[in-house]
Amino acid sequence: MNQNQSLHTPRTSGSTAVEDLPAPSGFPEQLTEIYPVPPLARRSDAKRSLDFDANMKIFRHLVDNGVTRIVYGGNAFLYQITMAEYAELTDWLGGLKNQATIIPAVGSSYGRAMDQAPLIRRYGFPSVLVLPTGDPRDAIGMERGMHEIANACGVPLMLYVKHELDYGADIDAGIEAIGRLVDSKVCAGIKYAIVRKDPAEDAYLARLVQHVDPLKIISGIGERPAVTHLRKFKLSGFTTGSGVVAPKLCRAVLDACRSEDYTKAGSLREEFIPLEDLRDAWGPSKVLHAAVALAGIADTGSIPPWVSEVTADQAERIRPVAQALFKRNAAE
């Protein structure tokens, strides 16, 4: 089989219903967990080639600190990844499935997700995160597309809700479509990532949990809103970027929420805010990319367009914050 065939020919028919597919090993039936979203290390060569030695250091840092589920998505700049790089990445991730539950991202366009689907089938990942799109869309079209992506991948999806209009201009129709995707088991979970000035005041999320069991939804914006999301809306877990630097400390936030010690959870959460402030100021993904290197975890190297590297002055401000958080994690 030539390379093009291996990338674009599914091993099984794409017409199989999601409900009829066997659940892959390691499928997260219960979503209550932290979900670190690490950067993807690259070399600083002309092609910015993927550096799997450095990526293994990041992976080992997470797993050795008790992480069981890892999402490779926006912080890995998978929006910009080429298909050749995606084939390399999924081949590497496929060899790590016995050490952690790996959830790679597909998309963000429908066509890119369908091109990536055979690689998801090949390695039997338990689920995939569908990156949000800015393309023209409506609720019925999005629902149909998610069914087709799930069938092509052969696994249920994790939907990424980043904006109120992600499922079209009719917000109620979009929420209803998401509910049907969960009910039909096309969707295994939702990464909820709509930023609010006050996460406790969120009419969209309040409506969403009326259509979807909140235990099927994880808070998707890191530590800043996580405690409020888990306390008020009863979401099950949360994704984390800064928790890549401090995974044990991040888990302590979740554990405090699960024991309903929200005072402790809030206090622990505050230790992430200095890095989260820098991420919000200069770009969440590129600051995390730099922070992982500056904390001494692994050399993350270059990042691909469309985002620039942090400046030298920014790096000097990130360095002490990242190192302090890394040291605090070691003491946890």
MITOR-821294 format. One record per residue (C-alpha): x, y, z. Coordinates in steps of 0.1 Angstrom, whole numbers. Layout:
N
  east north    up
     X     Y     Z
...
! end
This chain:
332
  east north    up
     0     0     0
    14    34   -10
    15    64    14
   -15    81    -1
   -36    49     2
   -26    45    38
   -36    81    47
   -69    82    28
   -84    47    28
  -103    37    60
   -99     2    72
  -136    -2    76
  -166    12    59
  -176    48    69
  -212    38    67
  -212    19   100
  -233    35   127
  -215    49   157
  -237    29   180
  -226    -3   163
  -189     3   167
  -171   -14   196
  -159     9   223
  -121    13   220
  -100     2   250
   -96    31   274
  -127    49   264
  -135    75   292
  -169    64   304
  -166    88   333
  -152   122   324
  -144   133   359
  -107   141   355
   -82   167   345
   -74   169   308
   -40   185   302
   -36   200   267
     1   201   261
    21   220   235
    36   201   206
    74   204   206
    91   212   173
   128   216   163
   140   251   154
   150   239   120
   138   253    86
   108   229    85
   100   232   122
    99   194   123
    82   176   151
   106   167   180
    94   135   195
   122   133   220
   111   165   235
    74   155   232
    82   123   251
    97   144   280
    64   164   282
    44   132   281
    65   115   308
    62   146   330
    25   143   328
    21   106   333
    47   105   360
    27   131   378
    -4   109   377
   -21   122   345
   -43    96   329
   -59   115   300
   -42   139   276
   -58   160   248
   -37   171   218
   -55   201   204
   -52   239   203
   -22   242   225
    -4   218   201
   -14   241   172
   -32   213   154
   -52   239   135
   -20   244   115
    -6   209   113
     1   194    79
   -13   159    70
    22   145    68
    29   158   103
    -5   145   115
     5   111   103
    38   113   123
    19   125   153
    -8    99   154
    18    72   148
    37    84   179
     6    88   200
    -7    53   189
    23    39   207
    14    56   240
   -21    43   243
   -12    17   270
     2    45   292
   -26    71   291
   -60    78   274
   -50    99   243
   -75   121   227
   -62   138   195
   -81   166   177
   -94   166   142
  -105   195   120
  -112   223   122
  -128   220    88
  -151   191    78
  -128   182    50
   -96   181    71
  -114   160    97
  -125   135    71
   -89   133    57
   -76   127    93
  -103   101   101
   -85    70    86
   -55    77   109
   -78    78   139
   -93    45   129
   -59    30   123
   -47    36   158
   -79    31   177
   -80    62   198
  -109    62   222
  -123    95   211
  -114   126   192
  -118   163   199
  -134   182   170
  -118   217   168
  -144   245   164
  -148   260   129
  -153   296   117
  -168   284    84
  -204   291    73
  -226   267    94
  -260   260   109
  -273   236   135
  -286   209   111
  -255   211    89
  -232   208   119
  -252   179   133
  -250   160   100
  -212   167    97
  -206   154   132
  -224   122   124
  -202   117    93
  -170   125   111
  -178   101   139
  -186    74   114
  -154    80    95
  -133    80   126
  -151    50   141
  -152    66   175
  -175    90   194
  -165   126   195
  -157   153   220
  -173   185   209
  -155   218   214
  -179   246   222
  -159   278   221
  -185   304   209
  -222   307   212
  -225   307   174
  -204   275   169
  -235   256   159
  -251   285   139
  -269   318   144
  -299   300   160
  -285   294   195
  -314   273   207
  -313   251   176
  -275   247   181
  -280   236   218
  -307   211   207
  -284   197   180
  -257   192   206
  -282   174   229
  -292   150   201
  -255   143   193
  -250   133   230
  -282   113   231
  -273    94   199
  -238    86   214
  -222   104   184
  -208   127   211
  -191   112   242
  -184   146   259
  -183   183   255
  -153   207   261
  -171   239   271
  -148   269   265
  -170   300   261
  -151   328   280
  -173   349   304
  -163   379   325
  -181   361   353
  -182   324   347
  -211   321   372
  -233   342   349
  -236   321   318
  -271   317   303
  -258   295   274
  -242   270   298
  -273   270   320
  -294   261   289
  -268   235   277
  -270   216   310
  -308   213   305
  -302   194   273
  -270   175   282
  -261   157   315
  -235   180   331
  -214   149   338
  -209   148   300
  -194   183   300
  -159   193   310
  -149   229   317
  -126   238   288
  -108   270   297
   -82   260   323
   -82   269   360
   -97   303   359
  -134   293   356
  -130   256   366
  -140   258   402
  -171   278   394
  -181   255   366
  -178   224   388
  -195   240   418
  -224   259   401
  -230   239   369
  -218   205   382
  -195   199   353
  -174   168   356
  -138   179   351
  -117   204   333
   -90   209   306
   -58   226   316
   -29   243   299
   -10   256   329
   -16   222   345
     9   208   320
    35   227   341
    19   216   374
    -2   185   369
    -2   174   406
   -13   208   417
   -40   208   391
   -53   175   402
   -54   189   437
   -79   215   425
  -101   188   410
   -99   166   441
  -109   196   463
  -139   202   441
  -149   166   442
  -148   166   480
  -168   199   479
  -140   218   497
  -144   248   474
  -124   271   497
   -93   249   492
  -100   245   455
  -102   283   451
   -69   288   471
   -51   262   449
   -66   277   418
   -50   311   426
   -16   296   422
   -22   291   385
   -35   327   379
    -1   344   374
     6   321   344
   -30   323   332
   -28   361   333
     2   360   310
   -15   335   287
   -46   357   284
   -24   388   278
    -1   374   251
   -18   343   237
   -27   311   257
   -10   286   234
    22   304   226
    28   314   262
    23   278   273
    47   266   246
    73   289   261
    64   282   297
    70   245   293
   105   251   280
   113   279   305
   102   257   334
   128   231   323
   104   204   313
   114   201   276
   127   223   248
    95   231   228
   113   248   200
    95   268   172
    58   272   167
    41   272   133
    23   302   117
    -2   319   121
    12   327   156
    45   344   164
    69   334   191
    70   352   224
    95   381   225
   126   380   246
   111   405   271
    80   383   274
   101   352   279
   119   369   308
    85   376   324
    72   341   318
   104   324   331
   100   331   369
    63   325   368
    67   291   351
    95   280   373
    77   290   405
    46   269   394
    69   240   385
    86   241   419
    52   244   436
    40   213   418
    71   193   430
    61   202   466
    25   191   462
! end
